[in-house]
Amino acid sequence: MLVLEQDDQELYDRVQEKNLIRQYDLLTNCIELGLQYDHTAFDKYMIWALNHVAVAHISQFGGRFREEPIYVGKHIPPHFEQVPELMDRFISFVHENWYIYSPTELAAYALWRMNWIHPFIEGNGRTARAVAYYLFCVRDGALLGGSKIMPERIKEDRDGYEAALEAADRAWDQGQLDFSKMEEYLAAIVQAQLSDDGMPNPGPVGSN
């Protein structure tokens, strides 16, 4: 069953919110596995699962690469027939650079590249943010601390996020791989999460 936004906005929002909670639970499990098995745990099946959970009951094609054109503002993602190979290359690139890139570089590359490919019909941003967080934590060797995690902080800072995506897109159009703006952006996001910048300290469980 699908809930259409135009039919019932309130129900649609509730379903989307619960999906996000379930995605974060799954993401935590994925990170635990990744910390145990290193880069070999990162594959398309994990990415499919993260997307499927994020769009349950709001898209019929969750967890499957798109097979139709899609448009995202000024960006025109690659033809859908290229998506499987592009995603294979993306995953291979992550594996090949696992010990070369820093955690922030790896997450920044993934966040930009998945948005550029836009492999799904729905939930691309949510899935890309989850993958970026996964890669940062697993490459860093620990689940990142802080009461508000990276994907949430990115969602709340759309201007910086979109500016970093556009900068990497422009470089790619000129034949260059340069996601340094995204790296700078994520470094600030990580620092904010670690310090809970602007967030009250929740204190120990049971405190007033």
Secondary structure, 3 states (H helix, E strand, C coil): CCCCCCCCHHHHHHHHHHHHHHHHHHHHHHHHHHHHHHHHHCCHHHHHHHHHHHCCCCCCCCCCCCCCCCCECCECCCCHHHHHHHHHHHHHHHHHCCCCCCHHHHHHHHHHHHHHHCCCCCCHHHHHHHHHHHHHHHHHCCCCCCCCCHHHHHHHCHHHHHHHHHHHHHHHHCCCCCCHHHHHHHHHHHHHHHHCCCCCCCCCCCCC
